[in-house]
Amino acid sequence: MHVKIEFLESSNGNSSPYKNDMTEGKNAPPSSSAEVPFQHRLDRKVSMLPHRLVGVIDEGTSTVGFSIFTTPHFEEIATHRMEMPLIAPKPGWFEQDAVVIINNVYRCVEVAITKLPESFQKEDLVAIGITNQRETTVVWDSVSGKPLYNAIVWNDIRTNHTVDQVLARVPDQNKNYFKHMCGLPISPYFSALKIRWLKDNVPAVKKACREKRCKVGTIDSWIIWNLTKGSLHITDVTNASRTMLMNIETLQWDPVLLKTYSVTLNMLPQICSSSEIYGSVTDERSILHGVDISGILGNQQASLLGQMCIKPGQTKNTYRSGCFLLCNIGHQAIISPRGLLTTIAYKLGPNAPVTYALEGAVAVAGHALEWLEKKVRILPQASDAEKFAETVPTTGDVYFVPAFTGLYAPYWRKDARGLIVGLTHHSTKHHVIRAALESICFQTRDILECMYQESEYKFSKLYADGPLSSNNLLMQLQADTAGVTVFRSQILDPTAFGAAMCAAQAEGVDLFKFDIEKKYYENIYYDVFLPTSNAAEQRQRYGKWKRAVERSFDWAFRPKSSTMTEQRYQLLASVPGSLFCFISFAMFVHSMKK
């Protein structure tokens, strides 16, 4: 049930109905989710106090933007975004022009500053933060400052063969062999594989490496290199934890991992905390000249902070084409045997303790709705899913498993394929559309169950954001499916918001402070969705989902790998000698018979 809850924890000492968490929000809409339009935070009165401002460069997979926030309440008062085109030279290959990225950053900054209200001016901007798409990798020439190749985007799969080469050299070809060091499996997603591919396949990169002119980094490093005219080559712990080269215990580049992927230390940026004054902008091309750079976060970690998930056990889910769930697990890393990733959530200062997170991904969320729209054509537009699904009270026992390219955590079945089960003569497209929404919720519960088993945190709350979270029915179904209260941020994309707070709280800037004991943040608003189903109903329906998932297994069979492993090489190398011995022995036996 979608209810109005006003939280009263404030300076007057009144207590909140939720004793163990941050404030969960104000002005939540009335009871029926179907009748409630999403109310955006920007609809409220903006604080126009002439305080110092914080800016955020927000570099995503599809857009680049710059936003400006007031302090201490972090109202966004100006923003500008530009589309960032993808380059796909081959199927499954995704690149971006790194020069276009930095030029778009400069342009967004210029335009956003012209949009400042009259009571503010550019000189009020005292610090900036940077948040970026993770794992995307850039190589450039340290002398000329020019890229040596296009940026390889995080979801590029060209390194599949490189993965096989690395696996051939580890015991039992175990993809989790380095997980205790870096928290990650050997996978095409992570930067180490992309760097190795670039060194192996791009002559300009090979030459620059030989001449010690090659620099490499994630997008945050590339942006800061340009903003500081090459004087700073840095990254933060959150981005470094996604490269598969950083040891998550020491927070330093690991020698074993560097050797495995043929990466030299002189190529890599210095690893810093997520919140400190790294230096100031010195590039005369930028209107930000002289402004301090004081925060860096990968985008999903920025979203975690933007949801104020600063206590162990607090979990957020970003609902997009896929879903990204991150659970704050405190200061002790947990290595998951069930396929979850161990990553750095944040480190709020050079001397602050590191906070870890468990991460799980839902491969197909909004993609399922796009499939119903563009392929099956039973949904006019993906945005109409709520309207169509609400015409039926249930799915009519229809279950949709959108395993289009296999299943991620906790199943990790590449052989799984999508299916729709439970159809009867009474089933309609509305039931299928509602089942598609429920599939997002069931997959989220799968990961929550896995996180509970790993961390032993019992989840009673889930913080939600992302474009799909504006779907009220989806949020209510999530609450009912997982049996948890869902708190939807009224900032659909809290990424820039989280990065702004991170930059503002850096020592020397001191405009904000994350306080784990504080229960009420006036700048945070949520809509609240309470579960309406009981535990027995949840178990029954989740049990059927699990049965449906099991039926999706073994539909696709991966052909046997032709990778030349060490064992296979030794076997094949022995064939000519063995064949010669066998033939000689046969001839000897034949001659003896004569």
N, C-alpha and C positions, 0 to 999 in steps of 0.2 A: 504494500500500500504506500502510495506517495503522499506524505503528510507534511504539514507545516510544523517545523520545530524551531523555536527560537532559543538560543543558548544564552544563559544569563551569567555565565562565569565572567566576571569583570572586576574592576577595582573595588566594587562595593562588597565583594566577598560572597555574593549569592552563588549557590551551587548549580551545576549542570546535571541533567539526568544521566550523562555519560561521565563517570568519575575518572576513567583511566585513559583519556585521550584528549587530543586537542579539541577546540571547539569545532563543531561539525557544520556550522553555518547558520545563516539567517534567511528570512523571507523565502523558505521553501514553499512551492505551490500547494494548493489544496489537495484533497484526497485522491481524486481520480486522475491517474497519469494520462489518460486519453484526452482529458479536457485541458491539460495544462501546457501552454506554450513555453518553450525554453526561454528563460529570462537571462540575458547576458549581463555580466557584471558591469560592462561599459555603459549600460542604461542608467546607472546610478549617477548621482551628483559627483563630479570630479573635484577632489580637493585641490584648490588653487593657491595653497600657501606657497610663498616664494622661497622654498627650500632648495637644497642642492639636488641635482638630477643625476640619474644613472642610466646609461645606455646599454643596449644589448645587441650584438651582432648575432643573428639567428640564421645559421646556414644549414638548411635541410636538404633532403634528397631532391626535392622538386622546386623549392623556392629559397631565395635569400632575402633576409629582411633586417631592418634596424628599428628597434623600438626604444622609446624614451619614457622613463618612469620617474614619478615624484618619489620623494622619501619624506617621512617614514612609512607611508601607507601604500606605496607602490601602485599608484594609479597610472595606467598607460595614457599618456597625453599626446603622443605623436608616434606614428609608425609608417613605414613604407616597405613594400615587398615587391620582388621581381621574380618572374618565372626563371627556373634554371633548367635548360634543355638537357636531355640525355642523348648520348651518342651510342648507337648500337651497331658496331661494325660487323658483328656476327651474332647469330642467335645465342642468347645467354650471356653475351658480352655487354657490359654497360660502363660507359666512360663519361667524363665531363671535362670541359676545357678549364683548366685551373686559372688561366688568365681571365676568362669570362667570370669566374667566381669572384676573384678579387676586384675586378672592375665593377661588378654588380654590387659588391659590398660598399665600395666608395660612393656609388650612385645612390644607393639606399640611404646612406648616412646623410648625404647632401639634401635629399628630398625630405627626409623625416625632420631634419632641423628646420627647414622652411615651414613645416606644419606646426611648429610650436605655438601655443597660445600666446597672445600679446604680453601676458604678464611674465613670460619666461624668455630667456635668451640663451644663445649657445654657450656663453661663459658660465652658466649655471651647471653645465655638464662637467662633473668632476671625476667620473670613473666609468669604465665600460667593462662589460663581461662578454664572453664569447661562448656560444653553445653550437654544437655542430653534429652533423651526421657522423656516426661512428664507423670505424673500420675502413672507410674510404681513404685511399692512399695516394699521395703525390710524391714524385721524385723531381728534383730540380738541381740546376747547376749553381753551386755556391758562388761562383765568380760572376756569371752573367745574371743570375737570379731568375733565369727562364726555366720553365718546366722542360724536362727531358722526354716526357710522354704525357698523354692525357691522364687525369686522375682516374684510377680504377675504383668504381663504386662498390659499396659493401656487398650488394647482392649479385655481383658478377661471379660466374661459375667457370671461367676459363682455367682456373687453377685446379680443376678436378684431377688432371693428370699429375700435377705437382704434388697433390695430396697422396696419390698412389706411390709416387717416388719416395716420399718421406715415410709413409707407412711401411714400405718394403725394408726400411732400415731399422725399424723398431721391433722389439720382441713381440711375437704373435700378431704383428700388424695391428696392434692395439691403438685405436684412435684416441683413447683416454690416457695414453702413456705419460704425457706431460701435464696431465690435469692437476696433479698435486703441486706443480710449480706455478702454473698460470691460470688454473681454474677453467680452462677451455679445452674442448676436444680438437683434434687435428681436422680442420674444416676449411673449405674455400672461403668462408666469410671473413676470416681474420687477416690482418694486415701482413703478417709474416709470410703467408703463402703468396700474397700479391707482390711483395718485395722480391721474393725468390724468383717468381715468374719474370718480373721486369729485368732482373740481372741475367737471367738465362736467355731471354728472347729479344731484348731491345739493345742493339749495338751502341747507341748513344749512352745508355745507362752503364753498360759494361766498361766503356772507355772512361766515363766520368768516375767510376769506382776505382779503376786502375790508377787514375791521376788524383785520387782523393778529393774530387770536386763534387761528389754526389751527396746531396742531402735528401733525407726522406722523412716523411711525417704524415700524420692525419691532417684533416683540413684546418684544425685549429692552429697547428704549427705553421702551415703555409700562410694563413692570414696574419699571424703575429710576425713572421719573418718579413712580410711586406710592410706591415704597419711600422716596423722598427728599422726598416732599410737593412735588414740582414744582421742587426746587432743581437737579436734574440732568436735562438733556435730552441724552443721549449714546447713541452706539452704538459698536461696534468695527469694525475694518477688514474682518473676515470677513462680517459682516452688511451693511455698507455696500457691499461688492463685489457683492452680489446685488440691489442696487436699480436698477442700470443708470444711476446718477447719479454714481458716484464714478470718478475717473480712477485706474486701477490703477497708474500710475507715480507720480503725485504724492500719492496717498492722500488727496485732497481732493475736495470736490464740484466737478464740472467745469462751468464757465459755459455751454459749448455744450450740454451735455446738459440742464442746468437749463432753458435757454431752449427747447430742443426739446420738453420735456414740460411746459412752463408751471409749473415749480416754483420758488418763491422760497426764497432761502437762509434767511430767518428762520423758515421752517416746519421746517427739518431739524435733526436732532441734531448735536452736535459729534462728529467722528470721533476715536476714541481707539485705543490699542493694545489687544491682547487680554488683557494681563496687567499691571495696575497698580492701585494703590488709587485708585479714582475718588471715593470718599466713603464715608460710613457711612449705615446705615438710620436715618431720623429719624421715620418714621411710627409714631405711638404705637399704631396698630391691630396692628402686627406684633410678635411676640415676639422678632424679630431686632433690635429697637431697639438702636443703638449698635454693631452688628457691621459691619465693613468689607466693602464690595463690591470685589472685586479681580480678577475674571475675567469675560470675555464671549466666547462663541464660538457661531457657527452650528452646528447639530447635526451636520452631516456633517464639518465641520472638527474638532469636538470628538471625533468618532469616530476621525478620523485621528490625533489626538494620543493618544487612548486606546489605539490600536494601536501607539503609539511609533514611528510612521512619521515620524521627524524627520531622516532622511537623504534627499538627492535620489535619486530612483529607487524609493523604497519606496512601495508601492501597497496600498490596502485596498479591499475590496468589501463593502458592506453588503447582505445578501440578505434582501429583504422582498417585498412585493407587486411592487415593481420593484427594481432594483439601482442603487446609487450607487457608482461607482468614482472614487477620488481618488488622484492620483499626485503626490507631493512632487517639485517640479522646482527647488527651491533659490531663489536670490535674484534670478533673472532671469526675467521674464515671457516666455512663449512664446504667440504668437497662432496658434491652430490654423485652417488652411484646411479641415480635414476635419470640422468640426462639433463638436469638443470645446470646452468652456468653459474660459476662463482665469479663475481665481478666487484670492482670498487664502487661503492655508492658515492662517496665523497671524502675529502680530507680538508677540513675548513681552516687551514693554516699550516705553516711549516712545522709547528710544534704541537698541532692538534692530533688526536688519535685518528686513525683511519677507520672508516665505517664501511662494512661490506654489505653486499646484497646477493640474494639468489635471484636468478632471472630465468624465466621460461617464456616461450613464444608460441602463439597460435598462428599457424601458417595461413589459414584461410578464415577470415572473419567477414569484412566487407566484400572481399572477393566473391564470396558465395552469393551475395545479393547482386553483384555485377554479372555473375554467371546466369542467374535467373532472368536478368534484364536483357543481356546481349546474346546469350547462346540459346537458352530455352524460350525466352521471350514470353514469359508469363507475368512479368513485372514491368510496367511501362518505364519506370525509373527506379533506381535503387533507393532513392529518397522516399519513394511511396511505400516502402516495406511496412512501416508502422500502420498506415491507413488500411492496407489490404489485410494484414495479419489480425487486426482488431475486429474484423468482421466475423471471426470465429472465436469461441471461448477457449478452445484448446486446439492442439494439433490433430485431434482425432486418432491419437496413438501412432502418428506418422513420425518417423525419425530420419533425419538427414545427416549423413556423415560426409562432410566435404573434404575427403582425403584425395584431392585432385592430384597431388604430387607426393602422396604418402602422408604419414602422421609424425608429428614431432613429439616432444615430451608429453607424457611419460612413456609412450609406446615405442617411438623410434622405429617405425616400420615403413621402409621405403617401398615395400611390396603392397601396401594398402592402397585402395582406390575408392573413390566416392561412391556412395549408394544412398538410395531412398527406400526405406522399408516400412511396412505396416499399412500399405495402401489398401483401401476397400472401395466398393462402388460409391460410397458416400464421400470419399476424399476429393477435395477440390484444390485448385491452385492456391487458395487462401491457406489451407492446411500446410501445404508445402512451404509457402513463404514464412509462415509462423514457425515451422520446424527449422527453417534456415536460421532464423533469429535464435531459436533455442540451441542450435548447434554451437553458436558462439559462446553461449552461457555454459553449456556442458563442457566444452573444451577448456574454458576458463576454470571450471570446477576441477577438471582433471589436474591442472597445474597447481591449484590451491591445495588439493589433497596431497600432491607430491611435496609441495613446500612444507606442509604440516608434518609429514613424515620425516623430512630432513631436518627441520628447525625446531620441531615440537612446539611451535607457536600455534595456538588455536585461534583461527581467524573469526572474528565476529563482525569485522568491518572491511569493506573493500572500497578504495578511493578510485574513482573513475574519471577519465578525461578522453579527449580525442573526438574527431568529427562524429563518429557513430554514437557517442554517448548522448547526443542531443535527442536520440530516439527514446522517448519515455517508456514505451512498452519494452524495449530491450533492457533498460535498466531495471524495470520491475521483474521481468523474467529472470534476470541475473540474480536478484535478491531471492526469488522463489526457488530457483534451481540450486543455488549454492547454500541457501539458508543463512545468508549474511545480510547485514544492512549495507546498502550501497550509498556512498556519498559522492554525488556527481559534482565536480568542480564547475562553477559557473564561468570559469575561464576554460573554454574548450581545449586550448593548447597552452598549458601552464609552463611550457619549456622556457620561454624568454623570461617569464615571471620568476622562475626558480633561479635562473642565471643572474637576474638583476639583484635578487636578495643575496646571492652568493658573493657578487662583486661588491655590494654595499657593506657587507659585514667584514671585509678584509681589514686587517690591522693597518692603521694609517688612513683608512677611509672612514670606518667606524660610524656608519649611518644606520646600522641594523645589527641585531644579534639574535641568532637562533638560540632559543631557550627550551631545552627538552622538558622542563617542568611547567612551562607556561601552557595554560589551557585555552587561552582566548587570543586570537589574532584578528584584529578588526578588518584586515585587508583580505581575509579568506572567507568565501561564501560557498555553501554547498546546498544542493537539493538532496533530500533524503528519501530513500526508497526502503521501506520495511518489508520483510518477508511476510507473505500471507498464507503460505502453505505450511503444513506441519511436517515433523521429521519423518513420519511414516510415508507420506506422499513423496517427499524428496528422495528417500531411499528407493522406493519403488520405481520412480521415473529414471533415476540415475542408474539403477540396475539394468533397465531396458536399454538405456544409452550404451552401457558397457557391452551388452549383448550385440547391439547393432555394430559397434566398433569392431568386435571380434569377427563379424561376418565380412568386414571389409578387408581382412588380411589375405595374403597369398594370391592377390589378383594379378599382380605384376611381378614377373620374375626377372631379376637382374642378370644379364649374361655374365658368364665367368670372366673375370678380369684377365687380360693378356699381359698384365704388368710383369716385367722381368724381375722377380724377387731373387734374393741371393740363393735361396734353396733351389729355385727353378733353374737358375743359371748353372749351379753345380751339377744338377741332374743332367741337363742338356749337354754340358761340356764333357760329361763322362760317356756319352753315347758313342762317339766314333771309336774310342779305345775298347769299349765293351763289345761293340759290334765286331771289331777286328778279332778279339780274343774268341768270341763265339764262333765266327766263321773258321778260324784256324783250328779250333778244337773239333769242329764238325768234319773238316777235311782230314784231320788226323784219324778220327774214328773210322771214316770211310776207307782210308788207305789200309787200316789194320784189318778190315773185313776182307780185303783182297788177299 
